[in-house]
Amino acid sequence: MCPDALPRPVSPQHPIEHLVIVGNGMATQRLVETLVRQAAAPRRITVIGEERCPAYNRILLSPWLAGDMTHDDLRLPEIAGQAGIALSTRLGERVTRIDRARRRVLTERGEAIAYDRLVLATGSRTSLPPVPGIELAGVGGFRDLDDAEALAEAAQRGGRGLVVGGGLLGLEAAEGLRQRGMRARVLQRSERLMNRQLDATAATLLRRELEGRGLEIATGVELAALEDDGHGHVAAARLASGERLPADRVVIAAGITPNAELGREAGLACDRAIRVDAWLTTSDPAIHALGECCQVGTRTFGLVEPIWQQVEVLARHLSGEATAGFVDAPTATKLKVGGVSLYAFGPTEAAPGQEALTYHDPQQGEYRRLLLRDGRLEGAVLYGDTAMGPWLFTQARAGTRLDAARQALALGQADVEALLAEHETPLRDTDSPEKEAA
Ligand SMILES: Cc1cc2nc3c(=O)[nH]c(=O)nc-3n(C[C@H](O)[C@H](O)[C@H](O)COP(=O)(O)OP(=O)(O)OC[C@H]3O[C@@H](n4cnc5c(N)ncnc54)[C@H](O)[C@@H]3O)c2cc1C
């Protein structure tokens, strides 16, 4: 939560003459789309992105890797130009330095681009564990289209793929490799898959499903080293237990590191990421940061839902509108593996004062576990039939008292609504809280 989310006085210099945005990813695309619809949008917007291709839907790289989507499906709608706004995008160009004194950014091509206001939207990169062999060819992350294309090409040759990390991204990567023809194995340090989102029962159901498809899964294991094939390419992983696992390709999916270096080197206040206030302003009032490269209080970000909220705040702020600042809110998680329905939010285990309601039908592979405190929902894990997930999430966010429908809560939305209507409990309509694609 951001404690100081109060309306801030409108800055006098609007519209902004030249807004420069570094990074051409999901946050930038949405920010520009939103800005060009504002009455007092900047007169000139220049986007500088390191990736060579136009902005695309990064979220869909997982189904793309699994072969369920084409390049066309990844494409984001082109932003329509607006009268009075000059919009330009420089692709395949990395910004190497911010010259705050002269208000300009310098690029690797030796160009200097002046700004009146600067936005840093540089995202994050794969965190690489400091183990011997991590620099070998055939070892890398799953972060962008280049990574996805390299993985698809490697997988088509068959062989063994090893994914380090059994969270959302790791499982999606492993399933993609398997579907492309590799023998895929997941290494997870925790004793359960998706340990940040799932309780033990849901994690076991998920594991059984994935193993049934042919994925190999090892939990409670630690990567100790990666071994060379003698030509600088990975040949195997060595676990802390000493076990050796042959591997032709290794995907690291065990955390992300915010790309905060540009801000840090320019002297902006940084912690794990670039520190911003509730209006996404850094310690320099002419520079903003949003998305995975920013930090609000102690929080950094790895899912798009809070980033969309940041975009709304920053777009209005940049257009000179007074706005309540960004307030961090819980997010829900879905796994994008075809045929697996999973929806979760809130804590994985009941805390003191929380009670757990559970419904489990092992025959049908159905599992639902809700966490309530004083009749209000604080967490849920749904496996199998997840249709009720967004509705439950909406009620949790609205703080709806659900005591009157207690006996039906884990069964279905219609039953709950009928019972609550009998008791005249007001309900919130579902507001698509988990909407995620741009
Ligand atoms: C495979 C995959 C699946 C995902 N699935 C989901 C999901 O299901 N749900 C969900 O909510 N989130 C998902 N995410 C996370 C989501 O994609 C990110 O939260 C989101 O993309 C972050 O947006 P961003 O703009 O901050 O960073 P990014 O989208 O990463 O964009 C940052 C851009 O900045 C560029 N850049 C960095 N440094 C520089 C520089 N110095 N100069 C110029 N350009 C630079 C980078 O090349 C990149 O193009 C997924 C991520 C991946 C990789």
Ligand as a Chemical Component Dictionary entry (heavy atoms), coordinates in Angstrom:
data_LIG
# 
_chem_comp.id                   LIG 
_chem_comp.type                 NON-POLYMER 
_chem_comp.pdbx_formal_charge   0 
_chem_comp.three_letter_code    LIG 
# 
loop_
_chem_comp_atom.comp_id 
_chem_comp_atom.atom_id 
_chem_comp_atom.alt_atom_id 
_chem_comp_atom.type_symbol 
_chem_comp_atom.charge 
_chem_comp_atom.model_Cartn_x 
_chem_comp_atom.model_Cartn_y 
_chem_comp_atom.model_Cartn_z 
_chem_comp_atom.pdbx_ordinal 
LIG C1  C1  C 0 6.766  -15.178 -20.965 1  
LIG C2  C2  C 0 6.065  -14.200 -20.059 2  
LIG C3  C3  C 0 4.755  -14.447 -19.681 3  
LIG C4  C4  C 0 4.093  -13.544 -18.829 4  
LIG N1  N1  N 0 2.806  -13.813 -18.472 5  
LIG C5  C5  C 0 2.151  -12.924 -17.684 6  
LIG C6  C6  C 0 0.785  -13.149 -17.311 7  
LIG O1  O1  O 0 0.183  -14.165 -17.663 8  
LIG N2  N2  N 0 0.150  -12.213 -16.547 9  
LIG C7  C7  C 0 0.801  -11.060 -16.152 10 
LIG O2  O2  O 0 0.189  -10.223 -15.489 11 
LIG N3  N3  N 0 2.106  -10.834 -16.467 12 
LIG C8  C8  C 0 2.795  -11.731 -17.227 13 
LIG N4  N4  N 0 4.103  -11.493 -17.549 14 
LIG C9  C9  C 0 4.760  -10.280 -17.014 15 
LIG C10 C10 C 0 4.466  -9.062  -17.920 16 
LIG O3  O3  O 0 4.787  -9.342  -19.238 17 
LIG C11 C11 C 0 5.279  -7.888  -17.389 18 
LIG O4  O4  O 0 4.819  -7.577  -16.089 19 
LIG C12 C12 C 0 5.158  -6.641  -18.271 20 
LIG O5  O5  O 0 5.594  -6.909  -19.584 21 
LIG C13 C13 C 0 6.006  -5.513  -17.677 22 
LIG O6  O6  O 0 5.913  -4.383  -18.512 23 
LIG P1  P1  P 0 7.122  -3.326  -18.587 24 
LIG O7  O7  O 0 6.747  -2.363  -19.663 25 
LIG O8  O8  O 0 7.431  -2.853  -17.225 26 
LIG O9  O9  O 0 8.386  -4.176  -19.051 27 
LIG P2  P2  P 0 8.603  -4.918  -20.423 28 
LIG O10 O10 O 0 7.321  -5.312  -21.061 29 
LIG O11 O11 O 0 9.595  -5.986  -20.139 30 
LIG O12 O12 O 0 9.267  -3.822  -21.368 31 
LIG C14 C14 C 0 10.514 -3.224  -21.078 32 
LIG C15 C15 C 0 11.181 -2.873  -22.394 33 
LIG O13 O13 O 0 12.254 -1.968  -22.143 34 
LIG C16 C16 C 0 13.336 -2.301  -22.987 35 
LIG N5  N5  N 0 14.556 -1.716  -22.433 36 
LIG C17 C17 C 0 15.195 -2.074  -21.273 37 
LIG N6  N6  N 0 16.284 -1.278  -21.090 38 
LIG C18 C18 C 0 16.330 -0.416  -22.125 39 
LIG C19 C19 C 0 17.222 0.637   -22.504 40 
LIG N7  N7  N 0 18.268 0.971   -21.741 41 
LIG N8  N8  N 0 16.996 1.322   -23.652 42 
LIG C20 C20 C 0 15.920 1.001   -24.437 43 
LIG N9  N9  N 0 15.045 0.013   -24.141 44 
LIG C21 C21 C 0 15.241 -0.681  -22.999 45 
LIG C22 C22 C 0 13.309 -3.813  -22.983 46 
LIG O14 O14 O 0 14.046 -4.333  -24.091 47 
LIG C23 C23 C 0 11.794 -4.075  -23.098 48 
LIG O15 O15 O 0 11.387 -4.100  -24.438 49 
LIG C24 C24 C 0 4.779  -12.379 -18.373 50 
LIG C25 C25 C 0 6.114  -12.143 -18.746 51 
LIG C26 C26 C 0 6.758  -13.044 -19.580 52 
LIG C27 C27 C 0 8.195  -12.776 -19.970 53 
# 
loop_
_chem_comp_bond.comp_id 
_chem_comp_bond.atom_id_1 
_chem_comp_bond.atom_id_2 
_chem_comp_bond.value_order 
_chem_comp_bond.pdbx_ordinal 
LIG C1  C2  SING 1  
LIG C2  C3  SING 2  
LIG C2  C26 DOUB 3  
LIG C3  C4  DOUB 4  
LIG C4  N1  SING 5  
LIG C4  C24 SING 6  
LIG N1  C5  DOUB 7  
LIG C5  C6  SING 8  
LIG C5  C8  SING 9  
LIG C6  O1  DOUB 10 
LIG C6  N2  SING 11 
LIG N2  C7  SING 12 
LIG C7  O2  DOUB 13 
LIG C7  N3  SING 14 
LIG N3  C8  DOUB 15 
LIG C8  N4  SING 16 
LIG N4  C9  SING 17 
LIG N4  C24 SING 18 
LIG C9  C10 SING 19 
LIG C10 O3  SING 20 
LIG C10 C11 SING 21 
LIG C11 O4  SING 22 
LIG C11 C12 SING 23 
LIG C12 O5  SING 24 
LIG C12 C13 SING 25 
LIG C13 O6  SING 26 
LIG O6  P1  SING 27 
LIG P1  O7  DOUB 28 
LIG P1  O8  SING 29 
LIG P1  O9  SING 30 
LIG O9  P2  SING 31 
LIG P2  O10 DOUB 32 
LIG P2  O11 SING 33 
LIG P2  O12 SING 34 
LIG O12 C14 SING 35 
LIG C14 C15 SING 36 
LIG C15 O13 SING 37 
LIG C15 C23 SING 38 
LIG O13 C16 SING 39 
LIG C16 N5  SING 40 
LIG C16 C22 SING 41 
LIG N5  C17 SING 42 
LIG N5  C21 SING 43 
LIG C17 N6  DOUB 44 
LIG N6  C18 SING 45 
LIG C18 C19 SING 46 
LIG C18 C21 DOUB 47 
LIG C19 N7  SING 48 
LIG C19 N8  DOUB 49 
LIG N8  C20 SING 50 
LIG C20 N9  DOUB 51 
LIG N9  C21 SING 52 
LIG C22 O14 SING 53 
LIG C22 C23 SING 54 
LIG C23 O15 SING 55 
LIG C24 C25 DOUB 56 
LIG C25 C26 SING 57 
LIG C26 C27 SING 58 
# 
